[in-house]
Amino acid sequence: MWDAEPEPDRDHRNGVLSTSDAGVKIDGFVQKGQSWYVGTDIPSDLLVQIGDISFHLHKHPFITRSGKMNRAMYESRDRTINKIVLDDVPGGAESFDLAARFCYGIAVDLTANNISGLRCAAEYLEMTEDQEEGNLIFKTEAFLNYVVLSSWRDPIIALKSCEILSPWAENLQIVRRCSESIAWKACADPKGVKWQYTGRKRNETKDSSPSRNNQVPPDWWFEDVTILRIDHFVRVLTAIKVKGMRHELIGAAIMQYSAKWLPCSIQESPVSGSVSNGSSSNSNWKEGLHMIVSGSKDGIIAPSQQAKDDQKMILESLISIIPPQRDSVSCSFLLRMLQLANMSRVAPALVTDLEKRVGMQLEEGELVDLLIPSYYNKNETVYDVDLVPRILEHFLVQEQMESSSPNRGSVSDVKFFDSARQVSSSNAKTRVAKLVDSYLTEVSRDRNLSLTKFQVLAEALPESSRTCHDGLYRAVDSFLKAHPTMREHERKRLCRIMDCQKLSVDACMHAAQNERLPIRVVLQVLFSEQVKLSNAVANNVSKESAEANVHQPLISNRRTLLEGAPQSFQEDWATAKKDINTLKFELESFKGKYLELEKNMETLQRQFDKAKKGKQTSAWAAGWKKLSKLAKMTEHNEPRPHEEQTKKATRRWRNSVS
């Protein structure tokens, strides 16, 4: 259990440093403008210049305690030196002021705010034990290790003060030690944390009084660590990750840091192209970077170059430390980061990594997050349409990898997991298909969007992903509305991406009245609806009650489709129907004539058979007897010349009989 945050109305006085032997007895330091003077009657013989601030001091207190000052005054060729410039002292004039007070024996209050700067200044001035026992390095090091690092809030404050102390704070391991201390406490059991001592403010309600049942949430440390600079935040989060913190907590901390230090997501209107900041009123942005936006033609008022560089550094750092697990951060957060990454032009490798991560959990995405403006292609589309096919490709690759990954366990377990995986994959593809259809409907309003890009995006998913093509139909209709000058073959090509058989009744009714669609597509819609009606009637023909309840509404829907069709289509349909009826009448007439001819042929055949039978019955019997005798003779004797002649005559006679 630790507590570090002071009471609001008290000074944080953790330690007092002083020396027993001050070379010069003084009453204190007095400031006059930009200069500091020692409160003593002895005139000063040393001037220390740090930027615009001057310190009028004495040589003796520094000779005995600072190796750097000693060397500067006694190893110089000019022994009468009385001015030293220390513009590079870490911590600046504030840290040097504390070190000078220590040299004069004035009590110095050590706090988490000044300990890092004073420790670096002591190192810079070489105030070691070789100069004097109990010197400033020893005492600041002891206070840092035994007081600051033993609490929760003090290491964060000390680490925050290290932002202006690079590289001294890094070389002296102050950053590492503070990061390790914060990580160790953040990973500890929350039961050992006193909630009132964390930096996060509780909601004061009737039931929020401290009690044993008031549990500390696992994210209690988020608010405190988000005040750190990005490089120190990364150090702390890396140390926390090494100690085994859950990846979803690390991802949540990253999202909270992003919400505080990065600008809100910027959306462009598809009509005017202006840019708006939807959540600029959020109080969390008061201390963070801001993106200034307006409704001007250029859309974005560019921030300063320093702000751009800071934003780019924060983005690249946060992207690089996102845990690799699938659900570490939300898909909405990843898409927002991708939007800012494209705007800030971060490293291409990090952008590709973000696209892959979005593809891993695209089924969780929302349309508003997927509408990423195309910032640097002013002559192209409003939104970055080329980005979505790449994300869909990563999504399909991920789905294929998950479906082909081997399972371990019994055969029954394998079958169960395979079935569950197939259902999950099918549901994910269905959700992604709906998201893509909504995206297509939104971007289709852009007149700069080409038919090829629209078609590539619509066909990026396999056909099995869509069980219903209503979303595609809305997108196609929106594209036709935004591109009224399309040629007939282009409209036919556009309509090939949707299947008329997968349209609902409402979509079919709308398509039958849609004059923007080609006539052939309208015919396909009506034909597919007629097939559905026929199938429905065939399936319910054995059930009289079902036929009475289902058949009549279906027929009424068919009539509604025809009656609601455009006038031009109704005229074409009437002409086609008239031609069909004419063909049917001619076919029936031809069929009747054919049946009549067939009947006459049968009558003639019967009459012919009767006449033929009465005239040739006796002749046929005599001829048959002669043939029988000839057959018997050929079985016993060889044929003779006169027999051959008889055989030929018989054959001729047979032929004549037949």
C-alpha positions in Angstrom: 0.0 0.0 0.0 1.4 3.4 -0.9 0.3 7.0 -0.9 2.1 9.8 -2.6 -0.3 12.6 -3.5 -0.2 15.5 -1.0 -3.1 17.3 0.4 -4.3 20.2 -1.8 -3.6 22.9 0.8 -0.2 21.8 2.0 3.3 22.0 0.6 5.0 18.8 -0.4 8.1 19.1 1.9 9.7 15.6 1.8 13.2 16.6 2.9 15.5 19.5 3.9 19.1 19.7 3.0 21.7 21.9 4.7 25.4 21.9 5.5 26.9 22.3 8.9 29.8 24.4 7.7 29.0 27.2 5.4 31.9 29.1 4.2 30.1 32.4 4.3 27.4 33.3 6.9 24.4 34.7 5.0 20.8 35.5 5.6 19.6 34.2 2.3 19.2 35.0 -1.4 17.7 38.2 -2.6 16.4 38.7 -6.1 16.6 42.0 -7.9 15.2 41.8 -11.4 17.1 39.1 -13.3 19.9 39.0 -10.7 20.3 37.1 -7.5 22.4 38.4 -4.6 23.6 36.8 -1.4 22.4 38.4 1.8 25.7 39.3 3.3 28.0 42.2 3.9 30.9 40.5 2.1 31.1 41.7 -1.5 30.7 39.0 -4.1 33.8 37.9 -6.2 32.1 35.5 -8.6 29.4 36.1 -11.2 27.7 33.1 -12.7 25.7 33.7 -15.8 22.9 31.3 -16.8 20.9 32.6 -19.7 19.4 36.0 -18.7 19.8 35.3 -15.0 22.9 36.4 -13.1 24.1 35.0 -9.7 26.4 37.3 -7.7 28.2 34.8 -5.4 31.5 34.0 -3.6 34.2 31.6 -4.8 34.9 29.9 -1.5 31.6 27.9 -1.1 31.9 26.5 -4.6 35.6 25.7 -4.5 35.2 23.2 -1.6 32.0 21.5 -3.0 32.0 21.7 -6.8 34.8 20.1 -8.8 33.7 21.8 -12.0 33.8 25.3 -10.4 37.1 24.6 -8.7 38.7 23.5 -12.0 37.2 26.4 -13.9 38.7 29.0 -11.4 42.1 27.4 -10.6 43.0 25.5 -13.7 42.4 28.5 -15.9 45.2 30.6 -17.1 43.4 33.7 -15.9 43.6 33.4 -12.1 41.6 36.6 -11.6 38.5 35.1 -13.3 35.3 36.3 -11.7 32.7 35.3 -14.3 31.6 31.9 -15.4 28.9 31.2 -18.0 26.9 28.0 -17.3 24.2 28.0 -20.0 24.3 24.2 -20.3 23.6 23.4 -16.7 20.8 20.8 -16.5 17.7 22.2 -14.9 18.7 25.7 -15.7 18.8 28.6 -13.3 16.3 26.9 -10.9 18.4 23.8 -10.3 21.6 25.9 -10.0 19.9 28.2 -7.4 19.2 25.1 -5.2 22.7 23.9 -5.6 24.1 27.3 -4.7 21.9 27.5 -1.6 23.2 24.0 -0.6 26.8 25.3 -0.9 26.1 28.3 1.3 24.4 26.0 3.9 20.9 27.3 3.3 18.2 24.6 3.9 16.9 23.2 0.6 13.5 21.6 0.4 13.6 18.4 -1.7 10.4 17.4 -3.6 9.5 15.1 -6.4 9.4 18.2 -8.6 13.0 19.4 -8.1 14.9 16.2 -7.2 15.6 15.2 -10.8 16.9 18.6 -11.8 18.9 19.0 -8.6 20.4 15.5 -9.1 21.5 16.3 -12.6 22.8 19.7 -11.6 24.9 18.1 -8.9 26.3 15.7 -11.4 27.1 18.5 -13.8 28.8 20.6 -11.0 30.7 17.4 -9.9 29.6 17.7 -6.3 30.9 14.3 -5.3 32.1 12.8 -2.0 35.7 13.4 -3.2 35.1 17.1 -2.7 33.3 16.9 0.6 31.6 14.2 2.6 27.9 14.3 2.5 27.9 16.3 -0.7 24.9 17.0 -2.9 25.1 13.9 -5.2 25.0 11.6 -2.2 22.1 13.3 -0.6 19.9 13.7 -3.7 20.6 10.1 -4.7 19.5 8.9 -1.2 16.3 11.0 -1.3 15.5 9.7 -4.8 15.9 6.0 -3.9 14.4 5.9 -0.5 11.7 8.6 -0.6 10.6 9.3 -4.2 10.7 5.7 -5.6 8.9 4.2 -2.6 5.6 6.0 -3.4 3.2 6.0 -6.4 2.7 9.6 -7.4 6.3 10.9 -6.8 8.0 8.8 -9.5 5.5 10.1 -12.0 6.2 13.7 -11.0 9.9 13.1 -11.0 9.6 11.5 -14.5 7.6 14.4 -15.7 10.3 16.8 -14.6 12.9 14.8 -16.6 11.5 16.1 -19.9 13.9 19.1 -19.8 16.8 17.1 -18.5 17.8 15.0 -21.4 20.3 13.4 -21.8 21.4 13.8 -18.1 18.3 12.0 -16.7 18.8 9.1 -19.1 22.5 8.7 -18.3 21.9 8.9 -14.6 19.2 6.1 -14.9 16.5 8.4 -13.4 14.1 7.6 -16.2 14.7 3.9 -16.0 14.3 3.8 -12.2 11.1 5.9 -12.2 9.6 3.8 -15.0 10.4 0.5 -13.2 8.9 1.9 -10.0 5.7 2.9 -11.8 5.4 -0.4 -13.6 5.9 -2.4 -10.4 3.1 -0.6 -8.6 0.7 -0.6 -11.6 1.1 -4.4 -11.8 0.5 -4.9 -8.1 -2.8 -6.1 -6.7 -5.3 -3.2 -6.8 -6.4 -4.3 -3.3 -3.3 -2.7 -1.9 -4.0 0.7 -3.5 -5.6 3.5 -1.6 -8.1 4.9 -4.1 -8.0 8.4 -2.7 -4.3 8.7 -3.3 -4.4 8.1 -7.0 -4.5 10.9 -9.5 -7.9 9.9 -10.7 -10.9 11.8 -9.2 -13.8 9.8 -7.9 -17.4 10.7 -8.6 -18.7 12.1 -5.4 -22.1 10.5 -4.8 -24.0 9.3 -1.8 -22.6 5.8 -2.1 -19.0 6.8 -3.0 -17.7 7.2 0.5 -14.6 5.0 1.2 -15.5 1.6 2.4 -14.1 -1.9 2.4 -16.5 -2.8 -0.4 -15.3 0.0 -2.7 -13.0 -1.9 -5.1 -10.3 -0.1 -7.0 -10.8 -0.8 -10.8 -7.9 -2.3 -12.7 -7.4 0.9 -14.8 -6.8 3.1 -11.7 -3.3 4.0 -13.0 -4.3 5.3 -16.4 -5.0 8.9 -15.6 -1.7 9.4 -13.8 0.6 7.9 -16.5 -1.1 9.8 -19.3 0.5 13.1 -18.1 3.9 11.8 -19.2 5.6 12.8 -22.4 5.3 10.2 -25.1 8.8 8.8 -24.8 8.5 8.3 -21.1 5.0 6.9 -21.5 6.4 4.3 -23.9 9.1 3.4 -21.4 6.6 3.0 -18.6 4.2 0.9 -20.8 7.1 -1.2 -22.0 8.1 -2.0 -18.4 4.4 -2.8 -17.6 4.2 -5.1 -20.5 7.3 -7.0 -19.5 5.9 -7.5 -16.0 2.9 -9.4 -17.5 0.1 -6.8 -17.6 -3.0 -8.0 -19.6 -2.9 -6.8 -23.2 -6.4 -5.3 -23.1 -5.4 -3.0 -20.2 -2.3 -1.9 -22.1 -4.5 -1.2 -25.2 -6.9 0.8 -23.0 -4.1 2.9 -21.6 -2.9 3.6 -25.2 -6.4 4.7 -26.2 -6.7 7.0 -23.2 -3.3 8.5 -23.9 -4.3 9.0 -27.6 -7.6 10.7 -26.5 -5.6 13.2 -24.4 -2.7 14.1 -26.7 -3.9 13.6 -30.2 -6.5 15.7 -32.1 -10.0 14.4 -32.6 -10.7 12.5 -35.8 -11.4 14.9 -38.7 -14.3 14.1 -41.1 -14.9 15.8 -44.4 -18.4 16.4 -45.7 -19.0 14.5 -49.0 -20.9 17.5 -50.4 -18.8 20.5 -49.6 -15.5 18.9 -48.8 -15.2 20.9 -45.6 -13.7 19.5 -42.5 -15.3 19.5 -39.0 -14.1 18.5 -35.6 -17.0 16.6 -34.0 -15.9 16.4 -30.4 -13.8 19.6 -29.9 -15.8 20.4 -26.7 -14.2 17.4 -24.9 -12.4 18.7 -21.8 -9.7 16.1 -22.2 -8.3 18.1 -25.1 -7.5 21.2 -23.1 -3.9 20.2 -22.5 -3.3 18.2 -25.6 -2.4 19.0 -29.2 -5.2 20.5 -31.3 -5.9 20.5 -35.0 -7.4 23.8 -36.0 -10.1 23.4 -38.6 -12.5 25.6 -40.5 -14.9 25.6 -43.4 -12.6 27.3 -45.8 -11.8 25.9 -49.3 -8.6 24.4 -48.1 -10.5 22.7 -45.3 -7.6 22.5 -42.8 -5.6 25.3 -41.3 -2.2 23.8 -41.0 -0.8 23.8 -37.5 2.8 24.8 -36.7 5.6 22.5 -37.9 6.5 21.7 -34.3 3.0 20.6 -33.6 3.1 18.4 -36.7 6.4 16.9 -35.7 5.1 16.2 -32.1 1.9 14.7 -33.5 3.8 12.4 -35.9 6.1 11.3 -33.1 3.2 10.5 -30.8 1.5 8.5 -33.6 4.5 6.5 -34.5 5.3 5.7 -30.9 1.7 4.6 -30.0 1.4 2.5 -33.1 4.7 0.7 -32.3 3.6 -0.3 -28.8 0.1 -1.6 -29.6 -0.1 -5.2 -28.3 -0.2 -7.7 -31.2 -3.3 -9.5 -29.8 -6.5 -9.1 -31.8 -8.7 -7.3 -29.3 -6.2 -5.1 -27.6 -7.7 -2.0 -29.0 -11.0 -1.3 -30.8 -11.3 -1.2 -34.6 -12.7 2.3 -34.3 -9.5 3.4 -32.6 -7.3 1.7 -35.2 -9.2 3.5 -38.0 -8.8 6.8 -36.3 -5.1 6.2 -35.9 -5.0 5.2 -39.6 -6.7 8.5 -40.5 -4.2 10.5 -38.5 -1.3 8.5 -39.8 -2.3 9.3 -43.4 -2.7 13.0 -42.5 0.7 13.1 -40.8 2.4 10.9 -43.3 4.0 8.6 -40.8 6.3 5.8 -41.8 4.8 3.5 -44.6 5.6 0.4 -42.6 3.5 1.6 -39.7 0.7 2.5 -42.0 0.8 -1.0 -43.4 0.8 -2.5 -40.0 -2.3 -0.5 -39.1 -4.1 -1.6 -42.2 -3.4 -5.2 -41.3 -4.7 -4.7 -37.8 -7.8 -3.1 -39.1 -8.4 -6.0 -41.4 -8.1 -8.4 -38.4 -11.1 -7.0 -36.8 -12.9 -5.2 -39.6 -16.3 -6.7 -38.7 -16.3 -4.5 -35.6 -15.8 -1.3 -37.6 -18.3 1.5 -38.1 -19.0 3.5 -41.3 -18.1 6.9 -39.7 -14.7 5.6 -38.9 -14.1 4.0 -42.3 -14.8 7.3 -44.1 -11.1 8.5 -44.2 -10.6 11.6 -46.2 -8.0 11.7 -49.0 -6.0 14.6 -47.7 -3.2 14.9 -50.3 -5.1 14.0 -53.5 -7.2 17.1 -54.0 -8.0 16.2 -57.6 -9.2 12.7 -56.7 -12.0 11.5 -54.6 -13.0 13.0 -51.3 -12.4 9.8 -49.4 -9.5 7.5 -49.7 -11.2 4.8 -51.7 -8.0 2.9 -52.5 -7.5 2.2 -48.8 -10.6 0.0 -48.3 -9.7 -2.8 -50.9 -6.3 -3.2 -49.1 -8.0 -3.6 -45.7 -10.5 -6.1 -47.2 -7.6 -8.1 -48.6 -6.0 -8.3 -45.2 -9.4 -9.3 -43.8 -9.8 -12.2 -46.3 -6.3 -13.3 -45.6 -6.9 -13.4 -41.9 -10.2 -15.3 -42.4 -8.4 -17.8 -44.6 -5.6 -18.3 -42.0 -8.1 -18.8 -39.2 -10.1 -21.3 -41.2 -7.0 -23.3 -42.2 -5.3 -23.3 -38.8 -5.0 -26.8 -37.2 -7.0 -27.7 -34.1 -5.8 -29.9 -31.3 -8.0 -32.3 -29.3 -10.4 -35.1 -29.9 -12.2 -35.7 -33.1 -15.5 -34.4 -31.6 -13.8 -31.3 -30.3 -12.3 -30.6 -33.7 -15.7 -31.0 -35.4 -17.2 -28.7 -32.9 -14.6 -26.0 -33.2 -14.6 -26.3 -37.0 -18.4 -25.8 -37.1 -18.2 -22.8 -34.7 -15.3 -21.3 -36.7 -17.3 -21.6 -39.9 -20.3 -19.9 -38.3 -18.2 -17.1 -36.9 -16.4 -16.6 -40.2 -19.7 -16.5 -42.1 -21.1 -13.9 -39.6 -17.9 -11.8 -39.9 -18.1 -11.8 -43.7 -21.8 -10.8 -43.6 -21.1 -7.9 -41.2 -18.2 -6.7 -43.3 -20.3 -7.0 -46.5 -23.0 -4.7 -44.9 -20.2 -2.3 -43.9 -18.8 -2.2 -47.4 -22.2 -1.7 -49.0 -22.9 1.2 -46.7 -19.4 2.6 -47.6 -20.2 2.2 -51.3 -23.5 4.1 -50.9 -21.7 6.9 -49.2 -18.7 7.3 -51.5 -20.8 6.8 -54.7 -22.1 10.4 -54.3 -18.6 11.6 -55.2 -18.6 12.5 -58.9 -14.9 12.0 -59.1 -15.3 8.3 -58.2 -14.6 6.2 -61.3 -16.7 3.2 -62.3 -13.6 1.0 -62.2 -12.8 1.9 -58.5 -16.5 1.4 -57.6 -16.6 -2.0 -59.3 -13.3 -3.1 -57.7 -14.5 -2.2 -54.3 -17.9 -3.9 -54.8 -16.3 -7.1 -56.0 -13.6 -7.2 -53.4 -15.6 -9.7 -51.2 -16.6 -13.2 -52.5 -20.2 -13.7 -53.6 -20.9 -15.9 -50.6 -20.5 -12.9 -48.3 -23.8 -11.3 -49.4 -27.1 -13.2 -48.9 -29.0 -10.1 -49.9 -28.0 -7.5 -52.5 -30.3 -4.7 -51.3 -27.2 -2.8 -50.1 -25.5 -3.2 -53.4 -28.6 -2.0 -55.2 -28.7 1.2 -53.1 -25.1 1.8 -53.9 -25.6 1.3 -57.6 -28.7 3.5 -57.6 -26.8 6.2 -55.8 -23.9 5.9 -58.2 -26.3 6.3 -61.2 -27.9 9.3 -59.6 -24.5 11.0 -59.1 -23.3 10.1 -62.6 -26.3 11.0 -64.9 -24.1 11.1 -68.1 -23.1 7.5 -68.0 -23.5 5.6 -71.3 -25.7 2.6 -71.7 -22.9 0.0 -71.8 -21.4 1.6 -68.6 -24.7 1.3 -66.8 -25.0 -2.3 -67.8 -21.5 -3.0 -66.6 -22.3 -1.3 -63.3 -25.4 -3.4 -62.8 -23.6 -6.6 -63.3 -22.2 -6.4 -59.8 -25.6 -7.2 -58.3 -27.7 -10.3 -58.5 -31.4 -9.6 -59.2 -32.4 -12.9 -57.7 -31.0 -11.8 -54.3 -33.1 -8.6 -54.1 -35.9 -8.3 -51.6 -39.5 -7.6 -52.6 -39.2 -3.9 -51.6 -36.0 -3.6 -53.6 -37.7 -5.2 -56.6 -40.6 -2.8 -56.4 -38.2 0.1 -56.3 -36.1 -1.3 -59.2 -39.2 -1.8 -61.4 -40.0 2.0 -61.0 -36.3 3.1 -61.4 -35.9 4.8 -64.8 -32.1 5.0 -64.2 -31.7 1.3 -64.6 -31.3 -0.3 -68.1 -34.4 -1.9 -69.5 -32.7 -5.3 -69.5 -32.0 -5.1 -65.8 -35.6 -4.2 -65.1 -36.7 -7.2 -67.1 -34.3 -9.4 -65.1 -35.8 -8.0 -61.8 -39.3 -8.8 -63.0 -38.3 -12.2 -64.3 -36.6 -13.1 -61.0 -39.6 -12.0 -59.1 -41.9 -14.1 -61.3 -39.6 -17.1 -60.7 -39.9 -16.5 -56.9 -43.6 -16.3 -57.2 -43.8 -19.5 -59.2 -41.6 -21.3 -56.7 -43.6 -20.1 -53.8 -46.9 -21.3 -55.5 -45.3 -24.6 -56.3 -44.2 -25.2 -52.8 -47.6 -24.3 -51.4 -49.8 -26.0 -54.0 -50.5 -29.0 -51.7 -51.7 -26.8 -48.9 -55.1 -25.2 -49.6 -55.0 -22.9 -46.7 -51.5 -21.8 -47.4 -52.4 -21.3 -51.0 -55.3 -19.1 -50.1 -53.1 -17.0 -47.8 -49.9 -16.8 -49.8 -50.8 -17.1 -53.4 -53.1 -14.1 -53.6 -50.7 -11.6 -51.9 -47.9 -12.8 -54.2 -50.0 -12.2 -57.3 -50.9 -8.8 -55.9 -47.2 -8.0 -55.5 -46.6 -9.0 -59.1 -49.4 -6.7 -60.3 -48.0 -3.9 -58.1 -44.6 -4.3 -59.7 -46.1 -4.1 -63.2 -48.4 -1.2 -62.4 -45.6 0.8 -60.6 -43.2 0.4 -63.5 -42.2 3.6 -65.5 -44.4 4.6 -68.4 -41.7 3.8 -71.0 -41.2 0.4 -69.6 -45.0 -0.2 -69.5 -45.3 0.6 -73.2 -42.4 -1.8 -74.1 -43.9 -4.4 -71.8 -47.4 -4.1 -73.5 -45.8 -4.4 -77.0 -43.8 -7.5 -75.9 -46.9 -9.0 -74.3 -48.9 -8.5 -77.6 -46.2 -10.2 -79.6 -46.2 -13.1 -77.2 -50.0 -13.5 -77.5 -49.8 -13.4 -81.3 -47.2 -16.1 -81.2 -49.3 -18.2 -78.9 -52.3 -17.9 -81.2 -50.3 -18.9 -84.3 -48.8 -21.9 -82.4 -52.3 -23.0 -81.4 -53.6 -22.8 -85.0 -50.6 -24.7 -86.3 -51.2 -27.4 -83.6 -54.9 -27.8 -84.7 -53.9 -28.1 -88.4 -51.3 -30.7 -87.5 -53.8 -32.8 -85.5 -56.3 -32.7 -88.4 -53.7 -33.8 -90.9 -52.7 -36.7 -88.6 -56.3 -37.8 -88.3 -56.8 -37.8 -92.1 -53.6 -39.8 -92.5 -54.9 -42.5 -90.1 -58.2 -42.8 -92.0 -56.5 -43.2 -95.4 -54.1 -45.8 -94.0 -57.0 -47.9 -92.7 -58.8 -47.8 -96.0 -55.7 -48.7 -97.9 -55.0 -51.7 -95.6 -58.6 -53.0 -96.1 -58.3 -52.9 -100.0 -54.9 -54.4 -100.0 -55.9 -57.3 -97.8 -59.0 -58.3 -100.0 -57.1 -58.5 -103.3 -53.8 -60.2 -102.4 -54.6 -62.8 -99.8 -54.8 -65.9 -102.2 -51.7 -64.9 -104.3 -49.7 -64.4 -101.1 -50.6 -68.0 -99.8 -49.5 -69.6 -103.2 -46.3 -67.7 -103.3 -45.5 -68.7 -99.7 -45.9 -72.4 -100.5 -43.5 -72.2 -103.5 -40.9 -70.4 -101.3 -41.1 -73.2 -98.7 -40.4 -75.9 -101.3 -37.4 -74.0 -102.7 -36.0 -73.6 -99.1 -36.2 -77.4 -98.5 -34.4 -78.2 -101.8 -31.5 -75.8 -101.0 -30.9 -77.6 -97.7 -30.0 -81.0 -99.4 -28.7 -80.2 -102.9 -26.1 -77.9 -104.4 -27.5 -75.2 -106.5 -27.5 -75.9 -110.4 -27.5 -73.5 -113.2 -31.2 -73.9 -113.9 -31.8 -73.8 -110.1 -29.9 -70.5 -109.9 -32.1 -69.2 -112.6 -35.1 -70.4 -110.7 -33.8 -68.8 -107.5 -33.3 -65.5 -109.3 -36.8 -65.7 -110.7 -38.1 -66.5 -107.2 -36.3 -63.5 -105.8 -37.7 -61.3 -108.5 -41.2 -62.7 -107.8 -40.6 -62.1 -104.1 -39.7 -58.6 -104.7 -42.7 -58.0 -106.8 -44.9 -59.5 -104.1 -43.5 -57.3 -101.4 
